[in-house]
Amino acid sequence: MTKSIRVVARIIAYPEKVEELKAVFLELIEPTRQENGCIKYELLQNQSDPTEFTFVEEWASHEALDAHLASAHIQTAVAKLKDLVASDVDIRRYSLLA
Amino acid sequence: MTKSIRVVARIIAYPEKVEELKAVFLELIEPTRQENGCIKYELLQNQSDPTEFTFVEEWASHEALDAHLASAHIQTAVAKLKDLVASDVDIRRYSLLA
């Protein structure tokens, strides 16, 4: 069996853009969950620093994740990020150990 | 219904201590999953930087998470970390948005 890929992706909003960025991210949830190979796609917000959003994801393969990153809904969201985020998006791929 | 607490905790090992730290973390899995209020407790390893370990967790309440952090198995692990980790443990608490 091929092991799934786990992803943790972290993004920091400008403080005055938190709600706008949250709306952009919420629009990603349903189309992403309908993608081939998407096992889990959850959006979290840091309780002590609401400017920080984190996606916790699980994908069937690197190919499925790469197709997601190239998808129209992700590209549309990325185009909106420039004025909303204070840092680059930090996307990391993980293996589940236990 | 009280919302559960999501946690992402990130730790960087010294390069020569990766396997030793992994063993310490693997010993935490079973006793932690048996704790009251533990909904999910997963250990991940970064695929491009194996010195980075990340726990992805879900707890029924802050009280359950605080009890976990004060537990004997966590305190035993923390006592072993000093010579194994290159950074402080970065523990962040999140709310699930979607």
N, CA and C atoms of all chains as a GROMACS GRO file, in nm:
protein
  588
    1MET      N    1   0.084  -0.119   0.000
    1MET     CA    2   0.000   0.000   0.000
    1MET      C    3   0.088   0.124   0.000
    2THR      N    4   0.058   0.219  -0.085
    2THR     CA    5   0.131   0.345  -0.084
    2THR      C    6   0.089   0.427   0.037
    3LYS      N    7   0.189   0.480   0.107
    3LYS     CA    8   0.156   0.563   0.223
    3LYS      C    9   0.103   0.698   0.179
    4SER      N   10   0.007   0.748   0.252
    4SER     CA   11  -0.043   0.882   0.223
    4SER      C   12   0.060   0.987   0.267
    5ILE      N   13   0.041   1.109   0.215
    5ILE     CA   14   0.127   1.222   0.247
    5ILE      C   15   0.051   1.313   0.343
    6ARG      N   16   0.115   1.352   0.451
    6ARG     CA   17   0.057   1.450   0.542
    6ARG      C   18   0.118   1.587   0.513
    7VAL      N   19   0.037   1.690   0.527
    7VAL     CA   20   0.083   1.827   0.500
    7VAL      C   21   0.041   1.917   0.617
    8VAL      N   22   0.133   2.002   0.658
    8VAL     CA   23   0.100   2.113   0.747
    8VAL      C   24   0.144   2.240   0.675
    9ALA      N   25   0.049   2.330   0.648
    9ALA     CA   26   0.079   2.455   0.575
    9ALA      C   27   0.038   2.573   0.663
   10ARG      N   28   0.132   2.664   0.684
   10ARG     CA   29   0.112   2.774   0.780
   10ARG      C   30   0.123   2.907   0.707
   11ILE      N   31   0.032   2.998   0.737
   11ILE     CA   32   0.027   3.128   0.671
   11ILE      C   33  -0.006   3.236   0.774
   12ILE      N   34   0.062   3.351   0.766
   12ILE     CA   35   0.037   3.462   0.858
   12ILE      C   36  -0.029   3.577   0.781
   13ALA      N   37  -0.145   3.620   0.829
   13ALA     CA   38  -0.217   3.733   0.768
   13ALA      C   39  -0.168   3.865   0.828
   14TYR      N   40  -0.180   3.972   0.749
   14TYR     CA   41  -0.169   4.104   0.810
   14TYR      C   42  -0.285   4.118   0.910
   15PRO      N   43  -0.259   4.181   1.026
   15PRO     CA   44  -0.363   4.185   1.130
   15PRO      C   45  -0.496   4.242   1.081
   16GLU      N   46  -0.493   4.340   0.994
   16GLU     CA   47  -0.619   4.401   0.946
   16GLU      C   48  -0.682   4.321   0.834
   17LYS      N   49  -0.619   4.212   0.792
   17LYS     CA   50  -0.670   4.132   0.681
   17LYS      C   51  -0.713   3.992   0.723
   18VAL      N   52  -0.720   3.967   0.852
   18VAL     CA   53  -0.749   3.832   0.901
   18VAL      C   54  -0.883   3.780   0.847
   19GLU      N   55  -0.987   3.861   0.855
   19GLU     CA   56  -1.119   3.812   0.813
   19GLU      C   57  -1.125   3.792   0.662
   20GLU      N   58  -1.056   3.880   0.589
   20GLU     CA   59  -1.054   3.867   0.443
   20GLU      C   60  -0.979   3.739   0.401
   21LEU      N   61  -0.867   3.714   0.466
   21LEU     CA   62  -0.792   3.592   0.433
   21LEU      C   63  -0.872   3.467   0.473
   22LYS      N   64  -0.936   3.474   0.586
   22LYS     CA   65  -1.018   3.360   0.630
   22LYS      C   66  -1.126   3.328   0.526
   23ALA      N   67  -1.187   3.430   0.469
   23ALA     CA   68  -1.290   3.408   0.367
   23ALA      C   69  -1.232   3.342   0.242
   24VAL      N   70  -1.113   3.386   0.202
   24VAL     CA   71  -1.046   3.324   0.085
   24VAL      C   72  -1.020   3.176   0.114
   25PHE      N   73  -0.972   3.146   0.234
   25PHE     CA   74  -0.940   3.007   0.268
   25PHE      C   75  -1.066   2.921   0.279
   26LEU      N   76  -1.172   2.977   0.336
   26LEU     CA   77  -1.295   2.898   0.350
   26LEU      C   78  -1.352   2.857   0.215
   27GLU      N   79  -1.329   2.942   0.115
   27GLU     CA   80  -1.376   2.907  -0.020
   27GLU      C   81  -1.301   2.789  -0.080
   28LEU      N   82  -1.184   2.759  -0.026
   28LEU     CA   83  -1.104   2.647  -0.079
   28LEU      C   84  -1.153   2.511  -0.030
   29ILE      N   85  -1.225   2.511   0.082
   29ILE     CA   86  -1.251   2.384   0.151
   29ILE      C   87  -1.328   2.285   0.064
   30GLU      N   88  -1.444   2.326   0.014
   30GLU     CA   89  -1.527   2.229  -0.056
   30GLU      C   90  -1.466   2.181  -0.189
   31PRO      N   91  -1.418   2.273  -0.276
   31PRO     CA   92  -1.359   2.222  -0.400
   31PRO      C   93  -1.237   2.133  -0.375
   32THR      N   94  -1.160   2.164  -0.271
   32THR     CA   95  -1.042   2.081  -0.242
   32THR      C   96  -1.084   1.943  -0.194
   33ARG      N   97  -1.186   1.937  -0.108
   33ARG     CA   98  -1.228   1.806  -0.057
   33ARG      C   99  -1.286   1.717  -0.167
   34GLN      N  100  -1.326   1.779  -0.277
   34GLN     CA  101  -1.378   1.700  -0.389
   34GLN      C  102  -1.268   1.656  -0.486
   35GLU      N  103  -1.146   1.698  -0.463
   35GLU     CA  104  -1.037   1.658  -0.554
   35GLU      C  105  -1.002   1.510  -0.537
   36ASN      N  106  -0.952   1.451  -0.647
   36ASN     CA  107  -0.901   1.315  -0.640
   36ASN      C  108  -0.783   1.309  -0.544
   37GLY      N  109  -0.786   1.213  -0.455
   37GLY     CA  110  -0.670   1.192  -0.367
   37GLY      C  111  -0.670   1.276  -0.242
   38CYS      N  112  -0.772   1.361  -0.225
   38CYS     CA  113  -0.780   1.439  -0.100
   38CYS      C  114  -0.846   1.354   0.008
   39ILE      N  115  -0.771   1.321   0.112
   39ILE     CA  116  -0.823   1.240   0.222
   39ILE      C  117  -0.871   1.328   0.337
   40LYS      N  118  -0.794   1.434   0.365
   40LYS     CA  119  -0.833   1.528   0.472
   40LYS      C  120  -0.783   1.666   0.437
   41TYR      N  121  -0.866   1.767   0.467
   41TYR     CA  122  -0.828   1.905   0.439
   41TYR      C  123  -0.899   1.992   0.542
   42GLU      N  124  -0.825   2.032   0.646
   42GLU     CA  125  -0.884   2.107   0.757
   42GLU      C  126  -0.815   2.241   0.773
   43LEU      N  127  -0.893   2.342   0.805
   43LEU     CA  128  -0.841   2.478   0.825
   43LEU      C  129  -0.850   2.513   0.974
   44LEU      N  130  -0.735   2.550   1.032
   44LEU     CA  131  -0.726   2.585   1.173
   44LEU      C  132  -0.684   2.730   1.188
   45GLN      N  133  -0.723   2.790   1.302
   45GLN     CA  134  -0.678   2.925   1.335
   45GLN      C  135  -0.617   2.923   1.474
   46ASN      N  136  -0.498   2.984   1.486
   46ASN     CA  137  -0.425   2.986   1.613
   46ASN      C  138  -0.504   3.061   1.720
   47GLN      N  139  -0.522   2.998   1.836
   47GLN     CA  140  -0.606   3.059   1.940
   47GLN      C  141  -0.540   3.179   2.007
   48SER      N  142  -0.407   3.181   2.012
   48SER     CA  143  -0.342   3.295   2.079
   48SER      C  144  -0.293   3.399   1.980
   49ASP      N  145  -0.291   3.366   1.851
   49ASP     CA  146  -0.250   3.461   1.746
   49ASP      C  147  -0.340   3.439   1.625
   50PRO      N  148  -0.455   3.509   1.621
   50PRO     CA  149  -0.552   3.485   1.513
   50PRO      C  150  -0.503   3.523   1.374
   51THR      N  151  -0.384   3.584   1.363
   51THR     CA  152  -0.330   3.609   1.228
   51THR      C  153  -0.273   3.481   1.167
   52GLU      N  154  -0.256   3.376   1.247
   52GLU     CA  155  -0.197   3.252   1.194
   52GLU      C  156  -0.302   3.148   1.158
   53PHE      N  157  -0.301   3.107   1.032
   53PHE     CA  158  -0.387   3.000   0.983
   53PHE      C  159  -0.300   2.880   0.948
   54THR      N  160  -0.350   2.761   0.976
   54THR     CA  161  -0.278   2.639   0.944
   54THR      C  162  -0.373   2.538   0.881
   55PHE      N  163  -0.334   2.486   0.766
   55PHE     CA  164  -0.406   2.374   0.705
   55PHE      C  165  -0.338   2.244   0.749
   56VAL      N  166  -0.420   2.148   0.792
   56VAL     CA  167  -0.372   2.013   0.820
   56VAL      C  168  -0.437   1.922   0.717
   57GLU      N  169  -0.354   1.854   0.638
   57GLU     CA  170  -0.404   1.786   0.519
   57GLU      C  171  -0.351   1.643   0.510
   58GLU      N  172  -0.424   1.560   0.437
   58GLU     CA  173  -0.376   1.427   0.404
   58GLU      C  174  -0.412   1.399   0.259
   59TRP      N  175  -0.313   1.354   0.182
   59TRP     CA  176  -0.329   1.328   0.039
   59TRP      C  177  -0.285   1.186   0.007
   60ALA      N  178  -0.348   1.128  -0.093
   60ALA     CA  179  -0.318   0.989  -0.128
   60ALA      C  180  -0.179   0.973  -0.188
   61SER      N  181  -0.127   1.080  -0.250
   61SER     CA  182   0.004   1.070  -0.317
   61SER      C  183   0.059   1.210  -0.339
   62HIS      N  184   0.189   1.215  -0.368
   62HIS     CA  185   0.249   1.344  -0.405
   62HIS      C  186   0.185   1.398  -0.532
   63GLU      N  187   0.149   1.310  -0.624
   63GLU     CA  188   0.088   1.354  -0.750
   63GLU      C  189  -0.046   1.424  -0.722
   64ALA      N  190  -0.125   1.367  -0.632
   64ALA     CA  191  -0.253   1.430  -0.598
   64ALA      C  192  -0.232   1.567  -0.534
   65LEU      N  193  -0.131   1.576  -0.447
   65LEU     CA  194  -0.102   1.704  -0.383
   65LEU      C  195  -0.052   1.806  -0.486
   66ASP      N  196   0.034   1.762  -0.576
   66ASP     CA  197   0.083   1.854  -0.680
   66ASP      C  198  -0.031   1.902  -0.769
   67ALA      N  199  -0.125   1.814  -0.802
   67ALA     CA  200  -0.240   1.854  -0.883
   67ALA      C  201  -0.326   1.955  -0.807
   68HIS      N  202  -0.339   1.936  -0.678
   68HIS     CA  203  -0.412   2.033  -0.594
   68HIS      C  204  -0.346   2.170  -0.600
   69LEU      N  205  -0.212   2.173  -0.584
   69LEU     CA  206  -0.142   2.301  -0.582
   69LEU      C  207  -0.151   2.372  -0.717
   70ALA      N  208  -0.172   2.297  -0.823
   70ALA     CA  209  -0.186   2.354  -0.957
   70ALA      C  210  -0.332   2.380  -0.996
   71SER      N  211  -0.425   2.349  -0.908
   71SER     CA  212  -0.568   2.358  -0.941
   71SER      C  213  -0.613   2.502  -0.959
   72ALA      N  214  -0.723   2.520  -1.031
   72ALA     CA  215  -0.774   2.655  -1.056
   72ALA      C  216  -0.813   2.723  -0.925
   73HIS      N  217  -0.874   2.651  -0.831
   73HIS     CA  218  -0.917   2.718  -0.706
   73HIS      C  219  -0.798   2.762  -0.622
   74ILE      N  220  -0.689   2.682  -0.622
   74ILE     CA  221  -0.570   2.726  -0.549
   74ILE      C  222  -0.504   2.845  -0.619
   75GLN      N  223  -0.496   2.840  -0.750
   75GLN     CA  224  -0.432   2.951  -0.822
   75GLN      C  225  -0.512   3.080  -0.804
   76THR      N  226  -0.644   3.069  -0.801
   76THR     CA  227  -0.729   3.187  -0.776
   76THR      C  228  -0.703   3.243  -0.636
   77ALA      N  229  -0.691   3.155  -0.539
   77ALA     CA  230  -0.665   3.200  -0.402
   77ALA      C  231  -0.527   3.263  -0.392
   78VAL      N  232  -0.426   3.200  -0.452
   78VAL     CA  233  -0.289   3.252  -0.445
   78VAL      C  234  -0.282   3.394  -0.502
   79ALA      N  235  -0.358   3.418  -0.608
   79ALA     CA  236  -0.357   3.551  -0.669
   79ALA      C  237  -0.412   3.657  -0.575
   80LYS      N  238  -0.495   3.614  -0.478
   80LYS     CA  239  -0.554   3.708  -0.382
   80LYS      C  240  -0.465   3.729  -0.259
   81LEU      N  241  -0.364   3.644  -0.242
   81LEU     CA  242  -0.288   3.645  -0.117
   81LEU      C  243  -0.196   3.764  -0.102
   82LYS      N  244  -0.148   3.818  -0.214
   82LYS     CA  245  -0.039   3.916  -0.210
   82LYS      C  246  -0.065   4.029  -0.111
   83ASP      N  247  -0.187   4.079  -0.109
   83ASP     CA  248  -0.217   4.193  -0.021
   83ASP      C  249  -0.268   4.151   0.116
   84LEU      N  250  -0.272   4.020   0.141
   84LEU     CA  251  -0.333   3.971   0.265
   84LEU      C  252  -0.235   3.907   0.361
   85VAL      N  253  -0.123   3.856   0.310
   85VAL     CA  254  -0.035   3.776   0.395
   85VAL      C  255   0.099   3.844   0.420
   86ALA      N  256   0.147   3.826   0.542
   86ALA     CA  257   0.268   3.893   0.586
   86ALA      C  258   0.392   3.807   0.564
   87SER      N  259   0.374   3.684   0.516
   87SER     CA  260   0.487   3.593   0.498
   87SER      C  261   0.456   3.500   0.382
   88ASP      N  262   0.558   3.430   0.336
   88ASP     CA  263   0.534   3.323   0.240
   88ASP      C  264   0.452   3.212   0.306
   89VAL      N  265   0.384   3.135   0.224
   89VAL     CA  266   0.314   3.018   0.274
   89VAL      C  267   0.420   2.910   0.302
   90ASP      N  268   0.415   2.854   0.422
   90ASP     CA  269   0.512   2.752   0.462
   90ASP      C  270   0.443   2.615   0.451
   91ILE      N  271   0.472   2.544   0.342
   91ILE     CA  272   0.408   2.414   0.318
   91ILE      C  273   0.509   2.303   0.341
   92ARG      N  274   0.479   2.212   0.429
   92ARG     CA  275   0.571   2.102   0.459
   92ARG      C  276   0.503   1.968   0.444
   93ARG      N  277   0.574   1.874   0.384
   93ARG     CA  278   0.522   1.738   0.361
   93ARG      C  279   0.581   1.642   0.463
   94TYR      N  280   0.496   1.557   0.518
   94TYR     CA  281   0.535   1.468   0.627
   94TYR      C  282   0.496   1.323   0.598
   95SER      N  283   0.568   1.234   0.664
   95SER     CA  284   0.528   1.093   0.673
   95SER      C  285   0.472   1.068   0.812
   96LEU      N  286   0.366   0.986   0.819
   96LEU     CA  287   0.311   0.947   0.949
   96LEU      C  288   0.398   0.837   1.009
   97LEU      N  289   0.449   0.861   1.130
   97LEU     CA  290   0.530   0.760   1.199
   97LEU      C  291   0.441   0.673   1.289
   98ALA      N  292   0.343   0.736   1.349
   98ALA     CA  293   0.254   0.663   1.441
   98ALA      C  294   0.131   0.747   1.470
   99MET      N  295  -2.230   2.207   2.257
   99MET     CA  296  -2.115   2.116   2.256
   99MET      C  297  -1.986   2.198   2.264
  100THR      N  298  -1.898   2.158   2.354
  100THR     CA  299  -1.768   2.224   2.362
  100THR      C  300  -1.682   2.183   2.243
  101LYS      N  301  -1.619   2.282   2.182
  101LYS     CA  302  -1.531   2.250   2.068
  101LYS      C  303  -1.401   2.188   2.117
  102SER      N  304  -1.352   2.093   2.041
  102SER     CA  305  -1.224   2.034   2.075
  102SER      C  306  -1.111   2.133   2.042
  103ILE      N  307  -0.993   2.104   2.100
  103ILE     CA  308  -0.874   2.185   2.079
  103ILE      C  309  -0.782   2.110   1.984
  104ARG      N  310  -0.735   2.177   1.880
  104ARG     CA  311  -0.636   2.117   1.791
  104ARG      C  312  -0.498   2.169   1.831
  105VAL      N  313  -0.397   2.083   1.818
  105VAL     CA  314  -0.260   2.120   1.853
  105VAL      C  315  -0.166   2.079   1.740
  106VAL      N  316  -0.074   2.167   1.708
  106VAL     CA  317   0.039   2.132   1.622
  106VAL      C  318   0.164   2.166   1.703
  107ALA      N  319   0.247   2.065   1.728
  107ALA     CA  320   0.368   2.083   1.809
  107ALA      C  321   0.489   2.041   1.726
  108ARG      N  322   0.586   2.131   1.713
  108ARG     CA  323   0.700   2.108   1.623
  108ARG      C  324   0.830   2.109   1.704
  109ILE      N  325   0.917   2.014   1.673
  109ILE     CA  326   1.043   1.999   1.746
  109ILE      C  327   1.153   1.964   1.646
  110ILE      N  328   1.272   2.026   1.662
  110ILE     CA  329   1.386   1.999   1.574
  110ILE      C  330   1.493   1.923   1.652
  111ALA      N  331   1.532   1.806   1.601
  111ALA     CA  332   1.637   1.725   1.663
  111ALA      C  333   1.775   1.769   1.615
  112TYR      N  334   1.876   1.748   1.697
  112TYR     CA  335   2.013   1.753   1.644
  112TYR      C  336   2.025   1.643   1.539
  113PRO      N  337   2.095   1.670   1.428
  113PRO     CA  338   2.099   1.572   1.318
  113PRO      C  339   2.145   1.433   1.363
  114GLU      N  340   2.239   1.426   1.455
  114GLU     CA  341   2.290   1.296   1.498
  114GLU      C  342   2.201   1.230   1.604
  115LYS      N  343   2.093   1.299   1.643
  115LYS     CA  344   2.005   1.247   1.748
  115LYS      C  345   1.865   1.214   1.697
  116VAL      N  346   1.847   1.214   1.566
  116VAL     CA  347   1.713   1.195   1.509
  116VAL      C  348   1.652   1.063   1.552
  117GLU      N  349   1.726   0.955   1.543
  117GLU     CA  350   1.669   0.824   1.576
  117GLU      C  351   1.641   0.811   1.725
  118GLU      N  352   1.728   0.871   1.805
  118GLU     CA  353   1.709   0.866   1.950
  118GLU      C  354   1.584   0.945   1.991
  119LEU      N  355   1.566   1.063   1.930
  119LEU     CA  356   1.447   1.143   1.961
  119LEU      C  357   1.321   1.073   1.913
  120LYS      N  358   1.329   1.014   1.795
  120LYS     CA  359   1.214   0.940   1.742
  120LYS      C  360   1.171   0.830   1.839
  121ALA      N  361   1.266   0.761   1.897
  121ALA     CA  362   1.233   0.653   1.992
  121ALA      C  363   1.165   0.709   2.116
  122VAL      N  364   1.213   0.824   2.165
  122VAL     CA  365   1.148   0.888   2.281
  122VAL      C  366   1.004   0.924   2.247
  123PHE      N  367   0.983   0.979   2.127
  123PHE     CA  368   0.847   1.021   2.090
  123PHE      C  369   0.755   0.900   2.068
  124LEU      N  370   0.809   0.795   2.008
  124LEU     CA  371   0.724   0.678   1.984
  124LEU      C  372   0.673   0.617   2.115
  125GLU      N  373   0.754   0.629   2.220
  125GLU     CA  374   0.710   0.577   2.350
  125GLU      C  375   0.593   0.655   2.409
  126LEU      N  376   0.572   0.778   2.358
  126LEU     CA  377   0.461   0.861   2.409
  126LEU      C  378   0.326   0.823   2.351
  127ILE      N  379   0.328   0.755   2.236
  127ILE     CA  380   0.203   0.741   2.159
  127ILE      C  381   0.096   0.665   2.238
  128GLU      N  382   0.128   0.546   2.281
  128GLU     CA  383   0.023   0.464   2.344
  128GLU      C  384  -0.028   0.521   2.476
  129PRO      N  385   0.061   0.559   2.570
  129PRO     CA  386   0.007   0.616   2.695
  129PRO      C  387  -0.074   0.743   2.671
  130THR      N  388  -0.032   0.823   2.572
  130THR     CA  389  -0.108   0.947   2.547
  130THR      C  390  -0.246   0.915   2.490
  131ARG      N  391  -0.253   0.820   2.397
  131ARG     CA  392  -0.384   0.786   2.338
  131ARG      C  393  -0.480   0.728   2.441
  132GLN      N  394  -0.426   0.679   2.552
  132GLN     CA  395  -0.513   0.626   2.657
  132GLN      C  396  -0.557   0.732   2.757
  133GLU      N  397  -0.508   0.855   2.742
  133GLU     CA  398  -0.546   0.961   2.836
  133GLU      C  399  -0.691   1.006   2.815
  134ASN      N  400  -0.753   1.051   2.923
  134ASN     CA  401  -0.886   1.112   2.914
  134ASN      C  402  -0.879   1.234   2.823
  135GLY      N  403  -0.972   1.242   2.728
  135GLY     CA  404  -0.980   1.362   2.645
  135GLY      C  405  -0.889   1.362   2.525
  136CYS      N  406  -0.809   1.258   2.506
  136CYS     CA  407  -0.725   1.251   2.386
  136CYS      C  408  -0.808   1.195   2.270
  137ILE      N  409  -0.831   1.277   2.169
  137ILE     CA  410  -0.910   1.236   2.053
  137ILE      C  411  -0.818   1.190   1.940
  138LYS      N  412  -0.707   1.261   1.922
  138LYS     CA  413  -0.611   1.222   1.818
  138LYS      C  414  -0.471   1.262   1.863
  139TYR      N  415  -0.374   1.175   1.833
  139TYR     CA  416  -0.235   1.203   1.870
  139TYR      C  417  -0.146   1.134   1.767
  140GLU      N  418  -0.099   1.209   1.670
  140GLU     CA  419  -0.021   1.152   1.560
  140GLU      C  420   0.118   1.215   1.555
  141LEU      N  421   0.216   1.132   1.524
  141LEU     CA  422   0.355   1.177   1.513
  141LEU      C  423   0.397   1.173   1.366
  142LEU      N  424   0.443   1.288   1.316
  142LEU     CA  425   0.485   1.302   1.176
  142LEU      C  426   0.634   1.338   1.172
  143GLN      N  427   0.697   1.300   1.059
  143GLN     CA  428   0.837   1.339   1.035
  143GLN      C  429   0.845   1.408   0.898
  144ASN      N  430   0.912   1.523   0.897
  144ASN     CA  431   0.925   1.602   0.773
  144ASN      C  432   1.001   1.522   0.667
  145GLN      N  433   0.944   1.514   0.548
  145GLN     CA  434   1.006   1.432   0.443
  145GLN      C  435   1.132   1.495   0.384
  146SER      N  436   1.142   1.627   0.387
  146SER     CA  437   1.262   1.688   0.329
  146SER      C  438   1.364   1.728   0.437
  147ASP      N  439   1.323   1.724   0.562
  147ASP     CA  440   1.414   1.755   0.673
  147ASP      C  441   1.382   1.661   0.788
  148PRO      N  442   1.446   1.543   0.790
  148PRO     CA  443   1.410   1.442   0.891
  148PRO      C  444   1.443   1.482   1.034
  149THR      N  445   1.510   1.596   1.054
  149THR     CA  446   1.531   1.642   1.193
  149THR      C  447   1.405   1.703   1.252
  150GLU      N  448   1.304   1.730   1.166
  150GLU     CA  449   1.182   1.794   1.217
  150GLU      C  450   1.070   1.692   1.242
  151PHE      N  451   1.023   1.690   1.366
  151PHE     CA  452   0.909   1.608   1.405
  151PHE      C  453   0.792   1.701   1.439
  152THR      N  454   0.672   1.657   1.403
  152THR     CA  455   0.552   1.736   1.432
  152THR      C  456   0.444   1.643   1.486
  153PHE      N  457   0.387   1.680   1.599
  153PHE     CA  458   0.269   1.612   1.650
  153PHE      C  459   0.145   1.688   1.604
  154VAL      N  460   0.047   1.614   1.552
  154VAL     CA  461  -0.084   1.671   1.520
  154VAL      C  462  -0.183   1.606   1.615
  155GLU      N  463  -0.250   1.689   1.695
  155GLU     CA  464  -0.327   1.638   1.808
  155GLU      C  465  -0.467   1.698   1.812
  156GLU      N  466  -0.557   1.626   1.877
  156GLU     CA  467  -0.689   1.680   1.906
  156GLU      C  468  -0.726   1.638   2.047
  157TRP      N  469  -0.771   1.736   2.126
  157TRP     CA  470  -0.804   1.714   2.267
  157TRP      C  471  -0.945   1.766   2.294
  158ALA      N  472  -1.012   1.700   2.387
  158ALA     CA  473  -1.150   1.735   2.418
  158ALA      C  474  -1.162   1.872   2.484
  159SER      N  475  -1.056   1.915   2.553
  159SER     CA  476  -1.062   2.042   2.627
  159SER      C  477  -0.921   2.089   2.659
  160HIS      N  478  -0.910   2.217   2.694
  160HIS     CA  479  -0.780   2.268   2.742
  160HIS      C  480  -0.736   2.194   2.868
  161GLU      N  481  -0.833   2.160   2.952
  161GLU     CA  482  -0.798   2.090   3.076
  161GLU      C  483  -0.734   1.954   3.046
  162ALA      N  484  -0.790   1.883   2.948
  162ALA     CA  485  -0.733   1.753   2.911
  162ALA      C  486  -0.592   1.770   2.855
  163LEU      N  487  -0.572   1.874   2.774
  163LEU     CA  488  -0.439   1.899   2.717
  163LEU      C  489  -0.341   1.937   2.827
  164ASP      N  490  -0.384   2.022   2.921
  164ASP     CA  491  -0.295   2.061   3.031
  164ASP      C  492  -0.258   1.939   3.116
  165ALA      N  493  -0.354   1.849   3.138
  165ALA     CA  494  -0.325   1.728   3.216
  165ALA      C  495  -0.224   1.640   3.142
  166HIS      N  496  -0.238   1.635   3.008
  166HIS     CA  497  -0.140   1.560   2.927
  166HIS      C  498   0.000   1.617   2.944
  167LEU      N  499   0.010   1.750   2.936
  167LEU     CA  500   0.143   1.814   2.944
  167LEU      C  501   0.206   1.794   3.082
  168ALA      N  502   0.123   1.772   3.183
  168ALA     CA  503   0.173   1.749   3.319
  168ALA      C  504   0.189   1.600   3.351
  169SER      N  505   0.158   1.512   3.255
  169SER     CA  506   0.157   1.368   3.282
  169SER      C  507   0.298   1.314   3.305
  170ALA      N  508   0.304   1.199   3.372
  170ALA     CA  509   0.435   1.138   3.400
  170ALA      C  510   0.509   1.103   3.272
  171HIS      N  511   0.437   1.052   3.170
  171HIS     CA  512   0.509   1.010   3.048
  171HIS      C  513   0.565   1.131   2.973
  172ILE      N  514   0.491   1.244   2.975
  172ILE     CA  515   0.545   1.365   2.910
  172ILE      C  516   0.664   1.419   2.989
  173GLN      N  517   0.651   1.421   3.120
  173GLN     CA  518   0.762   1.474   3.201
  173GLN      C  519   0.888   1.388   3.186
  174THR      N  520   0.869   1.257   3.175
  174THR     CA  521   0.983   1.168   3.152
  174THR      C  522   1.048   1.197   3.018
  175ALA      N  523   0.965   1.220   2.915
  175ALA     CA  524   1.019   1.251   2.782
  175ALA      C  525   1.091   1.386   2.783
  176VAL      N  526   1.030   1.485   2.846
  176VAL     CA  527   1.089   1.620   2.848
  176VAL      C  528   1.228   1.616   2.912
  177ALA      N  529   1.242   1.533   3.016
  177ALA     CA  530   1.371   1.524   3.083
  177ALA      C  531   1.480   1.468   2.991
  178LYS      N  532   1.438   1.392   2.889
  178LYS     CA  533   1.535   1.333   2.795
  178LYS      C  534   1.568   1.427   2.679
  179LEU      N  535   1.489   1.534   2.662
  179LEU     CA  536   1.501   1.615   2.540
  179LEU      C  537   1.626   1.702   2.536
  180LYS      N  538   1.676   1.741   2.652
  180LYS     CA  539   1.779   1.844   2.658
  180LYS      C  540   1.897   1.816   2.564
  181ASP      N  541   1.940   1.691   2.557
  181ASP     CA  542   2.056   1.660   2.475
  181ASP      C  543   2.018   1.619   2.333
  182LEU      N  544   1.889   1.623   2.301
  182LEU     CA  545   1.842   1.570   2.173
  182LEU      C  546   1.788   1.676   2.078
  183VAL      N  547   1.741   1.788   2.132
  183VAL     CA  548   1.670   1.884   2.047
  183VAL      C  549   1.746   2.014   2.034
  184ALA      N  550   1.738   2.069   1.913
  184ALA     CA  551   1.813   2.190   1.877
  184ALA      C  552   1.732   2.316   1.902
  185SER      N  553   1.607   2.302   1.943
  185SER     CA  554   1.521   2.418   1.961
  185SER      C  555   1.421   2.389   2.071
  186ASP      N  556   1.354   2.492   2.118
  186ASP     CA  557   1.242   2.470   2.208
  186ASP      C  558   1.131   2.398   2.132
  187VAL      N  559   1.046   2.329   2.208
  187VAL     CA  560   0.928   2.270   2.148
  187VAL      C  561   0.828   2.383   2.121
  188ASP      N  562   0.777   2.388   1.998
  188ASP     CA  563   0.682   2.492   1.957
  188ASP      C  564   0.541   2.431   1.958
  189ILE      N  565   0.467   2.458   2.065
  189ILE     CA  566   0.333   2.400   2.082
  189ILE      C  567   0.230   2.509   2.058
  190ARG      N  568   0.140   2.490   1.962
  190ARG     CA  569   0.038   2.591   1.933
  190ARG      C  570  -0.101   2.528   1.939
  191ARG      N  571  -0.194   2.603   1.997
  191ARG     CA  572  -0.332   2.556   2.011
  191ARG      C  573  -0.420   2.626   1.907
  192TYR      N  574  -0.506   2.548   1.844
  192TYR     CA  575  -0.587   2.598   1.733
  192TYR      C  576  -0.735   2.565   1.753
  193SER      N  577  -0.817   2.646   1.685
  193SER     CA  578  -0.959   2.614   1.668
  193SER      C  579  -0.980   2.565   1.525
  194LEU      N  580  -1.067   2.468   1.509
  194LEU     CA  581  -1.102   2.420   1.376
  194LEU      C  582  -1.204   2.516   1.314
  195LEU      N  583  -1.171   2.571   1.197
  195LEU     CA  584  -1.264   2.660   1.127
  195LEU      C  585  -1.351   2.581   1.029
  196ALA      N  586  -1.290   2.483   0.965
  196ALA     CA  587  -1.362   2.403   0.863
  196ALA      C  588  -1.281   2.279   0.833
   0.00000   0.00000   0.00000
